[in-house]
Amino acid sequence: MSKIKVAVAGCTGRMGRNLLECIAQSDDLVLHAALDHGSSKCIGQDSSAYGGAEGVLVSADVEAALRGADVLIDFTRPEGTMLHLDVCQRLGVAMVVGTTGLNAQQKAALGSAAQKIGIVFAPNMSVGVNLVFKLLETASRVLAEGYDIEIVEAHHRHKVDAPSGTALGMGEVIARTLGRDLEKCAVYGREGHTGERDPSTIGFATVRGGDIVGDHTVLFAGIGERVEITHKASSRATFALGALRAARFLKANKAGLYDMQDVLNLK
């Protein structure tokens, strides 16, 4: 059976290097292209310097690099992902998108492109985190009344968006299960005289520091007890391995917009 030809965007970044290493260690995937932004000093270097396959050079020519690829894995920035999305549509290349911070218009663009190509879009590719999403549905149904809900997330000092895409994803799962609109019930910070807590709100707290890969806790606080559901990542390899599972899923499925719940058969 032929191997799945994978292109990696942002290949010299922290996540990109993990992806290159995991692809190199897999039996059914092969690195087809290694992409970085045009101003990168790594352009033209062999991707093996970053954990990739020898002979695959780091490139900024998106269209040329993606020709012949089966799937692009993209953990970059929203503007970069939109550029890659346009090229993937034209070339018929599937996408695994782990980019966070996309606005409503950009998410809509993913949905439109999914009419032509297969796209797995998830705020977090970790298998464990996506299991937590499923657990949160159950917890939200059982603890729908009498419990205040707070989401606390912590990441490394270099993360540029807050709250994390994963924390927002958790909030969306909870709000949807409870029949609420997250945009209307989310509280992203508290300071000064805030008054009593509105029981219909979902609170978010953000920590940034050091080299924390990613910690997330959802707290259901009731009278006399509290339930905490926590996921802690100790290595970015967990996200990379989940993204590779998504790439395999796309190889076997047609055009459409999917998430990791589809990939893991949790729906």
Beta strands, then each sheet from edge to edge (+ up, - down):
strand 1: 4-9
strand 2: 29-35
strand 3: 58-59
strand 4: 71-74
strand 5: 94-97
strand 6: 118-121
strand 7: 148-155
strand 8: 186-187
strand 9: 202-208
strand 10: 214-221
strand 11: 226-233
strand 12: 256-258
sheet 1: 3+ 2+ 1+ 4+ 5+ 6+ 12+
sheet 2: 8+ 9+ 7+ 10- 11+
end
